[in-house]
Amino acid sequence: MKKKKRVSLKDIAKALNVSATTISFVLNGKGKEKKISDEVIKKVEDYVKSINYKPNFVAQSLRTGKTKIIVLMMEDISNIFFANIARIIEDIAYDKDYKVLFCSHENKDDKAREFINIFSGRQVDGFIIAPPAGIKDEIDQLQKNNTPVVLFDRSLEGLSSHCVMINNQKASYEGTKHLIENSFKNIAFITTAVQQAQMLNRLTGYTEAIDEAGLKSYVLQIPFNDVNSEKGRSMIHSFLSLNKEIDAVFFATNYLTQSGILMIKETNPNLINELGVITFDDNDLFQIYTPTISAIAQPLESIGQEVMRIMLMLLENNTPSIEYKNVLIDAELIARESSKPK
């Protein structure tokens, strides 16, 4: 059976007796902006719907040199922090006629490299990446190829790039100081055993506040792959059991907090009312826990908007080699019941 020929913009233009440019403007939602009449817009929209027209994106990208696609690579899109950031970025991109492809690298360098190779080969317009620690060379090569790249949530040591992140060290310092000022003296910091800038900075902020107050530090680092497992919860249980003097815990991520609270509820439910608790990254669930959980809240809207401001500047001005912008945004400490003096 002979394959049916794909309908082109020229075919639609000929059928409606208007220019192919007019058809393109209408299909891209720019009819009003280009002062095309409502009558013509409706005629084009009704016709393409009647023939079930599907744009040829490959031909379009060859013609314009742009795919109108941005790749958003994250640690884990199921994490509430990344999911919320993704939605903000997607909404801004859509308003500017860009589509976003999402992928999760799970902090695996090889998986991140594979994504970069796949999407580079398909000539996407740009990459927004919360990078694992070992893909500096791949990102550097993207930039050398004049592909727009914006990092967020964490930077990579030794790599100059556009990057948007919060002041993790300051936020962690202030969270620890909050516990100290509320009379907690044996404060633990539970984090992940990864060499990522944002996590190292959070540990540095905690250590700075503890040393300044002349207190003893208690640090537990859990392998990333064990964080949400029974093994990770067992590590937290053993750590608290061996250090019974601990009177407060600062969790370095929201998923660590959820894992820790689950362990406490399973093994010693009363402990949650005895410990001071602060989490990094807020979550709606933390507002309805008993007690409600104090949190370092990252300004998601500000992060997403700043990431897209830089990306759109690179895409629309075609200036990927301009001076790199490193944007540092302050987080907010939201004090709730869990960090009040006991």
Secondary structure as UniProt FT lines:
FT   HELIX           9..16
FT   HELIX           20..27
FT   TURN            28..29
FT   TURN            31..35
FT   HELIX           38..50
FT   TURN            51..52
FT   HELIX           57..64
FT   STRAND          69..74
FT   TURN            77..78
FT   HELIX           80..95
FT   TURN            96..97
FT   STRAND          99..104
FT   TURN            106..107
FT   HELIX           109..121
FT   TURN            122..123
FT   STRAND          126..129
FT   TURN            133..134
FT   HELIX           136..144
FT   TURN            145..146
FT   STRAND          149..152
FT   TURN            157..158
FT   STRAND          162..166
FT   HELIX           168..181
FT   TURN            182..183
FT   STRAND          187..192
FT   HELIX           197..212
FT   TURN            213..214
FT   STRAND          218..222
FT   HELIX           224..226
FT   TURN            227..228
FT   HELIX           230..242
FT   TURN            244..245
FT   STRAND          248..251
FT   HELIX           254..267
FT   TURN            269..270
FT   HELIX           271..274
FT   STRAND          276..280
FT   HELIX           284..287
FT   STRAND          294..297
FT   HELIX           300..317
FT   TURN            320..321
FT   STRAND          326..329
FT   STRAND          332..334
FT   HELIX           337..339
//
